[in-house]
Amino acid sequence: MTRRYWNINLENFGRGTRKWNPKKVPYISAKRKGIRIMNLTRTSHFLLEACDLVFDATSKGKQFLIVGTKNKAADLVEWAAIRARCHYVNK
């Protein structure tokens, strides 16, 4: 797999502490003011790897379905899917 450089912004990568999933422990680096802060080094590594996999799959002509049904994500999912010429579900 070819290494590519993606422009990914990892600011504000945190999540509230009300919902807790013990499987996320390896990815959490700190907890401040009721927010668990994700380990950005590990997150960026896996995010870049995922971007490479998607890029390679699309270059081979494979199709993707983008799903995001939360109210905050609905418009972004639609915008990203139209821009990428993919199928999407946002409701």
C-alpha positions in Angstrom: 0.0 0.0 0.0 1.4 3.4 -1.0 1.8 6.0 1.8 -0.2 9.2 1.2 -0.4 12.4 3.2 -3.9 13.5 4.1 -4.8 16.9 5.6 -6.6 15.8 8.7 -7.4 18.3 11.5 -7.5 16.6 14.9 -8.6 19.6 17.0 -11.4 19.1 19.6 -11.2 15.3 19.5 -13.0 14.5 22.7 -16.2 13.0 24.0 -18.4 13.5 27.0 -18.0 11.2 29.9 -21.7 10.3 30.3 -21.6 7.5 27.8 -18.8 5.0 28.6 -17.5 2.1 26.6 -14.7 0.1 28.2 -13.3 -0.9 24.8 -12.2 2.7 24.3 -9.7 2.7 27.2 -6.6 2.2 25.0 -7.5 5.3 22.9 -8.1 7.7 25.8 -5.2 9.8 27.0 -6.8 12.1 29.6 -10.0 13.2 31.3 -10.7 17.0 31.8 -13.8 18.8 32.8 -16.1 15.9 32.1 -14.6 15.1 28.7 -12.4 12.2 27.8 -9.6 13.3 25.5 -8.6 10.8 22.8 -5.0 9.8 22.2 -4.4 11.8 19.1 -1.2 10.0 18.0 -3.0 6.7 17.9 -6.2 8.1 16.5 -4.3 9.9 13.6 -2.4 6.7 12.8 -5.5 4.7 12.4 -7.4 7.5 10.6 -4.6 7.8 8.0 -4.6 4.1 7.5 -8.4 4.2 6.9 -8.0 7.0 4.4 -5.4 5.0 2.5 -7.7 1.9 2.4 -10.7 4.0 1.2 -8.5 5.7 -1.5 -7.2 2.3 -2.7 -10.7 0.8 -2.8 -12.2 3.7 -4.7 -9.4 3.7 -7.2 -10.4 0.1 -8.0 -13.9 1.2 -8.7 -15.6 0.0 -5.5 -18.7 1.7 -4.2 -19.3 3.1 -0.6 -22.3 3.8 1.5 -21.9 6.7 3.9 -24.3 6.5 6.9 -24.9 9.2 9.5 -28.3 9.5 11.0 -27.7 12.0 13.9 -29.2 15.4 13.3 -25.8 17.1 13.5 -24.2 14.7 10.9 -27.1 14.6 8.4 -26.1 17.6 6.3 -22.4 16.7 6.4 -23.1 13.1 5.3 -25.2 14.4 2.4 -22.6 16.9 1.4 -19.7 14.4 1.6 -21.6 11.7 -0.3 -22.7 14.0 -3.1 -19.1 15.3 -3.4 -17.7 11.8 -3.4 -20.5 10.4 -5.7 -21.5 7.8 -3.1 -24.7 6.5 -1.8 -25.8 7.8 1.6 -28.3 7.5 4.4 -28.8 10.5 6.6 -32.4 10.0 8.0 
